[in-house]
């Protein structure tokens, strides 16, 4: 079985399209199709079904895709380990996290890290809490950053940062002059909330249920950025930790208000890795960096606290 054929299959499965895989690998689509046909002949089973939007894995294709995903991730680790032995600080780090981090926290952190390690590249994907946990468990990512993620025996938490969820309103909202509000007062306004696969949403639902309140849900979305921008327009209110909207609050685009309910004080951001997998030098260094920056964030924001776990060494 040819390594090249497995690479072509892997990229097609990952991207869901022969043409996209060909563009990524800088080969012709016919080369991709020919290699996949060779694999199907060797396995005696179809690996893909053609659909309107591209290629969909068959049951046999799913089995092979799981194996190639592990194989190519292991090869990345081998490359990182060899770089470590040679003293080369290069490599790639894959991160899955909540979209809300993109606006303020992650760009500054990654820019600072890149200035120290310019040869380390990043793959950053934004997803819901459930999807992030799945990516860590399935070895799709080196590092997962979650909001109120579930406790799992196969996950190791490196950082646990606590900060209450705040209510976000437009500056012209009548509540904007208040330092603290109750959930019952907020029910008078439309809500813009992330969908239920987000840990943040589950915490909000828990707080509402505890007080027997039903919100007027104006927006249900998988985009935290959209929920935040709906609050900016004044069409709805949203909820996020203060560190995710510091720039918007300082610029006067949003007002962040404390909510008088203990449940929303239980909000936490966790940085986690898989318990049983070694991580590369690059991922190890980024974990240390995240520990440091969340510690500084906790001190400067007066947040309830940040807890650190032990990091691995590959």
Buried (B, 14 or more C-beta within 10 A) or exposed (E): EEEEBBBBBBBBBBBBBBBBBBEBBEBEBEBBBEBBEBBBEEBEBBBBEEEEEBBEBBEBBEEBBBEBBEEBBEEBBEBBBEBBEEEEBBBBBBBBBBBBBBBBBBEEBBEEBEEEBEEBEBEBBBBBBBBBBBBBBEBBBBBBBBBBBEEBEEBBBBBBBBBBBBBBBBEEBEBBEBEEBEBEBBBEBEBBBBEBBBBBBBBBBBBBEEEEEEBEEBBEBBBBBBBBBBBBEBBBBBBBBBBBBBEBBEEEBBBBBBBEBEBBBBBBBBBBBBBEBBBBBBBBBBBEBBBEBBBEBBEEBEBBEBBBBEBBEB
